[in-house]
């Protein structure tokens, strides 16, 4: 990663990567940097990382963060993605209570649309965690739901040559 990105604070430490808030200084927009720990001395993971990152970058859906860039530097592999500055559904449930019946239907409908759009890449989420489903209120009052960590566990598995399940057992997807 060059001087283009000014790395800010660590926002989340997942099993498979660390996420940082950063600033793209060239076009002055906030971004999220996902950093993966590179595996051992065998460098065959680099090709797998490049292929999967490129596949994920081709998925276009308003419910998934845009992948702006990916690469490998001295600190290992990274993804530069659209920063999702919105409320996660866990926080909403704690602070505001349950969604209305319509909002619950919208959540299910939009989540299934996201998975349908993403299946073209041949990857799947694995375990959908409520803390990684975020939403933004639209001017009409409707909500746009997004899945913020789609593909990150798959990247971890690809670069480590594993097929580990990374998530809580009760959140396993049917795939």
C-alpha positions as CSV (number, residue, x, y, z in Angstrom):
1,X,0.0,0.0,0.0
2,X,1.4,3.4,-0.9
3,X,1.0,6.8,0.7
4,X,-2.4,7.1,-1.0
5,X,-4.1,5.7,2.1
6,X,-3.7,7.2,5.5
7,X,-4.5,4.4,8.0
8,X,-6.6,5.4,11.0
9,X,-7.8,3.4,13.9
10,X,-8.4,-0.3,14.2
11,X,-12.2,-0.8,14.0
12,X,-12.6,-4.5,14.3
13,X,-10.4,-7.5,14.9
14,X,-12.0,-10.6,13.3
15,X,-10.7,-14.2,13.4
16,X,-9.6,-13.9,9.8
17,X,-8.5,-10.2,9.5
18,X,-8.1,-6.8,11.1
19,X,-10.1,-3.9,9.8
20,X,-9.0,-0.3,9.9
21,X,-10.7,2.9,9.0
22,X,-8.6,4.9,6.6
23,X,-8.7,7.9,4.3
24,X,-8.0,7.7,0.6
25,X,-6.0,10.9,0.3
26,X,-6.1,11.0,-3.5
27,X,-9.8,11.4,-3.8
28,X,-10.5,12.3,-0.1
29,X,-13.0,9.5,0.8
30,X,-13.1,7.3,3.8
31,X,-12.3,3.6,3.2
32,X,-12.0,0.4,5.1
33,X,-8.8,-1.6,5.0
34,X,-9.0,-5.3,5.7
35,X,-5.6,-6.8,6.6
36,X,-5.0,-10.5,6.4
37,X,-2.1,-12.3,8.1
38,X,0.0,-13.9,5.4
39,X,0.7,-17.7,5.8
40,X,4.1,-19.3,6.0
41,X,6.9,-19.3,3.5
42,X,5.0,-21.0,0.7
43,X,4.0,-18.2,-1.7
44,X,1.3,-20.1,-3.7
45,X,-1.3,-18.2,-1.6
46,X,-0.5,-15.0,-3.5
47,X,-2.1,-16.2,-6.7
48,X,-5.1,-17.5,-4.8
49,X,-5.5,-14.2,-3.0
50,X,-5.3,-12.2,-6.3
51,X,-7.8,-14.4,-8.1
52,X,-10.4,-14.4,-5.3
53,X,-10.0,-10.7,-4.6
54,X,-10.5,-10.0,-8.3
55,X,-13.6,-12.2,-8.4
56,X,-15.1,-10.5,-5.3
57,X,-14.4,-7.0,-6.8
58,X,-16.7,-7.9,-9.8
59,X,-19.8,-8.3,-7.6
60,X,-21.9,-5.2,-8.0
61,X,-24.8,-4.8,-5.6
62,X,-25.8,-1.9,-3.4
63,X,-25.9,-4.3,-0.4
64,X,-22.2,-5.1,-0.6
65,X,-19.3,-2.7,0.0
66,X,-17.4,-1.9,-3.2
67,X,-13.8,-3.3,-3.4
68,X,-11.7,-0.4,-4.6
69,X,-8.3,-2.1,-4.5
70,X,-6.5,-5.2,-3.3
71,X,-2.8,-6.1,-3.1
72,X,0.1,-7.4,-1.2
73,X,2.7,-5.2,0.5
74,X,5.4,-5.7,3.1
75,X,2.7,-6.2,5.8
76,X,0.8,-8.9,3.8
77,X,-2.4,-9.0,1.8
78,X,-5.0,-6.3,2.0
79,X,-8.4,-5.1,0.6
80,X,-9.5,-1.5,0.3
81,X,-13.2,-1.4,0.5
82,X,-16.0,1.1,0.7
83,X,-16.5,2.2,4.4
84,X,-20.0,1.3,5.6
85,X,-20.8,4.1,8.1
86,X,-24.2,2.9,9.2
87,X,-26.0,1.2,12.1
88,X,-25.6,-2.5,12.6
89,X,-28.8,-4.5,13.4
90,X,-27.5,-5.6,16.8
91,X,-27.2,-2.0,17.9
92,X,-30.6,-1.2,16.5
93,X,-32.2,-4.0,18.3
94,X,-30.7,-3.0,21.6
95,X,-31.4,0.7,21.3
96,X,-34.7,0.7,19.3
97,X,-36.2,-2.7,19.8
98,X,-37.4,-5.1,17.2
99,X,-38.0,-4.2,13.5
100,X,-41.5,-3.8,12.3
101,X,-43.0,-6.7,10.3
102,X,-42.3,-4.8,7.1
103,X,-38.7,-4.0,8.1
104,X,-38.1,-7.7,8.9
105,X,-39.5,-8.7,5.5
106,X,-37.2,-6.0,3.9
107,X,-34.2,-7.4,5.8
108,X,-34.9,-10.9,4.6
109,X,-35.6,-9.9,1.0
110,X,-32.6,-7.6,0.6
111,X,-30.3,-10.2,2.2
112,X,-31.4,-12.9,-0.2
113,X,-31.0,-10.4,-3.1
114,X,-27.4,-9.8,-2.0
115,X,-26.7,-13.6,-1.8
116,X,-28.2,-14.1,-5.2
117,X,-26.0,-11.3,-6.7
118,X,-22.9,-12.7,-5.0
119,X,-23.4,-16.3,-6.1
120,X,-22.1,-15.4,-9.5
121,X,-18.6,-15.2,-7.9
122,X,-18.9,-18.8,-6.8
123,X,-18.3,-17.8,-3.1
124,X,-20.6,-17.8,-0.2
125,X,-20.7,-16.0,3.1
126,X,-20.5,-18.9,5.6
127,X,-21.9,-17.4,8.8
128,X,-24.0,-14.3,8.7
129,X,-23.4,-12.4,11.9
130,X,-25.9,-9.7,12.8
131,X,-23.1,-7.3,13.7
132,X,-22.1,-7.3,10.0
133,X,-25.5,-6.5,8.7
134,X,-25.9,-2.7,8.6
135,X,-28.5,-0.4,7.3
136,X,-29.0,3.1,6.3
137,X,-32.3,4.9,6.3
138,X,-33.4,6.3,3.0
139,X,-35.1,9.7,2.6
140,X,-38.4,7.7,2.1
141,X,-37.9,6.1,5.5
142,X,-37.2,2.6,4.0
143,X,-33.9,1.0,4.9
144,X,-31.0,-0.3,2.7
145,X,-29.4,-3.3,4.3
146,X,-25.8,-4.2,3.6
147,X,-23.5,-7.1,4.5
148,X,-20.2,-5.7,5.4
149,X,-17.9,-8.7,5.7
150,X,-19.0,-10.7,2.6
151,X,-16.0,-12.7,1.2
152,X,-13.5,-11.9,4.0
153,X,-13.6,-15.4,5.6
154,X,-13.3,-17.0,2.1
155,X,-10.2,-14.9,1.4
156,X,-8.6,-16.1,4.6
157,X,-9.4,-19.7,3.7
158,X,-8.0,-19.3,0.2
159,X,-4.7,-17.8,1.3
160,X,-4.3,-20.3,4.0
161,X,-5.3,-23.3,1.8
162,X,-7.9,-24.4,4.3
163,X,-11.6,-24.9,4.4
164,X,-12.1,-23.9,8.0
165,X,-15.5,-22.8,9.1
166,X,-15.1,-19.3,10.6
167,X,-18.2,-18.3,12.6
168,X,-20.6,-19.3,15.3
169,X,-22.1,-22.8,14.7
170,X,-25.7,-21.4,15.1
171,X,-25.0,-19.0,12.2
172,X,-24.0,-21.6,9.6
173,X,-25.5,-20.9,6.3
174,X,-27.3,-23.7,4.5
175,X,-24.8,-23.7,1.6
